[in-house]
Amino acid sequence: MWIKNLKIWDGVSDQHIDADAIEIEAGRIVSLDSSDAVDDRSAMNMGGLTVIPGLIDAHVHMCLNPDVRDPMAQDKPDREVLLREMTSRSIEMLRAGITTARDLGGGAWLELVLRDQINRGEVIGTRLVCAGQPITSVKGHCHFWGGEAKDVADVAAVIERQISHGVDLIKVMATGGTLTAGTTPADAQFDVESLSEIVRMANDNHFLVAAHCHGTSGIRNASEAGVTTIEHCSWVGEAGWGRAYDEAVTRQIAEKGIWVSPTINAGWRRYIGSPNFETNIKGNYDKMRQAGIKLISSTDAGIPNVRHHDLGLAIPVFAHFAGLTNVEALRAATSDCAEAIGLANEVGQLKAGWSADLVFFEHSPLDDLEQLANPARVMARGRFAA
């Protein structure tokens, strides 16, 4: 199948590329060419739409309902109801142009059930990369998901349990969090030695490691341990959020090539113009970027009021606070994000051999990121979403 008469951004270039037609077969991109060279009467004319790679959200929780504030109440529906709700969220995400998402935690592995249904083609939904139960300290952040560990032996047991359920990566809660009573975001939950052992065990089993890190002490420990991605990276200390920035840790993160997934959601729009966010939070991202740290798109979808399908709304806000140009923000949501989550040769680019995950727009997001909220059509693995 050929689709033609397009403006194409391939996920890596600084601007639209010269090609304006894409050949797709068996769910994959076969080639990119000129519409004039396409001698196929059945080619689909796209009427000049702009097409980009499918968007990627590096941090979601499919099992969480954003309308429910109490995390302990999230599992009240029975298994089948929860799975239907998660399936509905995945369909909404796909229609919004999010063709891939990394699920960073749940307690019952239902997101893996959904992942497999999507992979088998039983459900048309967002491709999922799943961590299963996050490793946490005893009564630590999200302990109710079942990943508590008091020592290295417990850590090994948690990792083995995730492997037995077929996870795609390992998640660790390096600090406390805001949604778990009794934990403090500023405080580290594991020391460097423990985190290093988690990274070693994960890597020995060919898994990447994502680390939840709000507090600077936990960010430092996770960086020293060599995790793959640092989630949130909030620089929390005694003085509050974003006020314990550490230049030495920033240099270490950059030197080790660790990605930062800052979970900036659409709700952050209300902070634009806020003195604290503009001078403090935004300033931290500026310094991190100047040090060479790469940021990727993520929202923490599922936490209260953060909806799974709102990445398109979040990316312009992310670009504002991270100080990214339009094309840098788009790379952070496509090719860069694909590399960070271990799918660099599968998604994130419009390139021969890659999955045919495409999002079409009336007007180019390279000119205006706000266009991302209104895709005209979406294709996942070579099939148009309804």
Secondary structure, 3 states (H helix, E strand, C coil): CEEECCEECCCCCCCCCCCCEEEEECCEEEEEECHHHCCCCCCEECCCCEEEECEEEEEECCCCCCCCCCHHHCCCCCHHHHHHHHHHHHHHHHHCCEEEEEECCCCCCHHHHHHHHHHCCCCCCCEEEECCCCEECCCCCCHHHCCECCCHHHHHHHHHHHHHHCCCCEEEECECCCCCCCCCCCCECCCHHHHHHHHHHHHHCCCCEEEEEEEHHHHHHHHHHCCCEEEEEEEEECCECCCCCCHHHHHHHHHHCCEEECCCCHHHHHHCCCHHHHHHHHHHHHHHHHCCCCECCCCCECCCCCCCCCHHHHHHHHHHHHCCCHHHHHHHCCHHHHHHCCCCCCCCCCCCCCECCEEEECCCCCCCHHHHHCCCEEEECCEECC
